Amino acid sequence: MSTMGKRYLRTVLQYLIVGLAVLGAAQGAPIRVVQAGSQNVILATTTSTQDSGLLDVLVPLFERQTGYVVKTISVGTGQALALGGRGEADVVLVHAPEAEKRYVTEGTLTNRRLVMHNDFIIVGPKEDPAQIRSLKKASEALRRIAERKATWVSRGDNSGTHQLEKRLWKASGQEPVSDWYLETGQGMGQTLGIATEKRAYTLTDRGTYLALKKRLALEILIERDPSLLNIYSVMEVNADRFPKVNAAGGKAFADFIIAADTQAIIKTFGVEKFGEPLFYPDAGRQEEEIGR
């Protein structure tokens, strides 16, 4: 085909697309314009958003509203941030504020916005061999677990959960290096399963625990400690640093997850099934306001 012929064909196709969009609008259908080649949005996110079932609700809604197709990579927060930091994702949804801020400062991620929060809890077998149930602070509980050499299961994957766990061990004054300390290298759901098998203690976000509770032989033993606050943020991958990312798609997802309608869904997610929400919406808030 000649160059002139190709230009003519491209023009015809452009008019056809516009015509279809106008026809759809006339019939009351939403106009969804996604440029060819940019339909896919790569979301790098923590396992808890997947294991809790939240993304099973939000992603299809986003796809219907926008015409984008989300490719979700569900890994530990450290890995999700690294993917975004290498330009291998378009948008990142994670829960490790200090690590997130480092990536924003470096310039690989941008436009960090709060999405929601829940909290971490320490769970363990009903018989509570280390007798931590009466304690108030997570660091005190870890100290007693270490002193009594009760089995502890760690994700050991540099996730947001693992990063918090390391801070708690430091605060406890204990060094968790022993045969009672096990690392799974797995996500939260798998780690909870292993803790059940080992009759062990572990640190988990409340949302994942509630979503999987019926499969687990674990009870909440430590909760409501301010140090266990769990904040989720969304960030876009910086297109100035990584020109090949789908910047429009990444921004569309970030805008979607903090939009009022989406935040209303987050506010009620889990209430019917578990009697309480798995997450609390935080769009537009500052970190220091959360948990008050």
MOBEL-V127445 format. One record per residue. OMEGA is omega as a letter, one per 20 degrees, with the letter a starting at -180 (none if undefined). D_CENTER is the distance of its C-alpha to the mean C-alpha in whole Angstrom. Layout:
OMEGA&D_CENTER  OMEGA&D_CENTER
This chain:
a&49  r&50  r&48  r&49  r&48  r&45  r&44  a&46  r&44  r&41  r&42  a&43  r&39  r&38  r&40  r&39  r&36  r&37  r&39  r&37  r&34  r&37  r&38  r&35  r&35  a&38  r&37  r&35  r&32  r&29  a&29  a&27  r&27  a&25  r&27  r&28  a&26  a&23  a&22  r&19  a&16  r&13  r&10  a&8  r&5  a&4  a&6  r&6  r&4  a&7  a&9  a&10  a&11  a&9  r&9  r&12  a&14  a&12  r&13  r&16  r&17  a&16  r&18  a&21  a&21  a&21  r&22  r&19  a&18  r&14  a&14  r&11  a&10  a&8  r&9  a&9  r&7  r&11  r&12  r&9  r&11  r&14  r&14  a&13  r&16  a&18  a&18  r&17  r&14  a&14  a&11  r&8  a&5  a&4  r&6  a&10  a&12  r&15  r&14  a&12  r&16  r&18  r&16  r&17  r&20  r&21  r&21  r&18  a&16  r&17  r&16  a&14  r&13  a&12  a&10  r&10  r&10  r&11  r&13  r&14  r&17  a&19  a&20  a&23  a&26  a&29  r&32  a&30  r&32  r&31  a&32  a&29  a&28  a&31  a&29  a&27  r&25  a&22  r&24  r&28  r&26  r&25  a&29  r&30  r&28  a&29  a&33  r&33  r&32  a&30  r&27  r&24  a&21  r&18  r&15  a&17  a&15  r&14  r&10  r&9  a&11  r&14  r&14  r&15  a&17  r&19  r&20  r&21  r&23  r&25  a&25  a&27  a&29  r&29  a&28  r&26  a&28  a&30  r&31  a&29  a&26  r&24  a&21  a&19  a&17  r&15  a&12  a&11  r&13  a&16  r&16  r&17  r&19  r&21  r&22  a&23  a&26  a&26  a&27  r&25  r&23  r&19  a&16  r&13  a&11  a&13  r&11  r&11  a&14  a&16  a&15  a&16  a&19  a&22  a&22  r&22  a&25  r&23  r&23  a&22  r&24  r&22  r&20  r&21  a&21  r&20  a&19  r&16  a&14  a&11  r&10  r&7  r&8  r&9  r&11  r&14  a&15  a&19  r&22  r&24  a&23  a&22  a&25  a&23  r&20  a&20  a&19  r&20  r&18  r&15  r&16  r&17  r&13  r&12  a&16  a&15  r&12  r&14  a&17  a&19  r&19  r&15  r&15  r&18  r&16  a&13  a&16  a&17  r&15  a&16  a&19  a&22  a&20  a&20  r&22  r&19  r&16  r&12  r&11  a&13  a&13  a&14  r&15  a&18  r&18  a&18  a&17  r&20  a&20  r&17  r&19  none&22
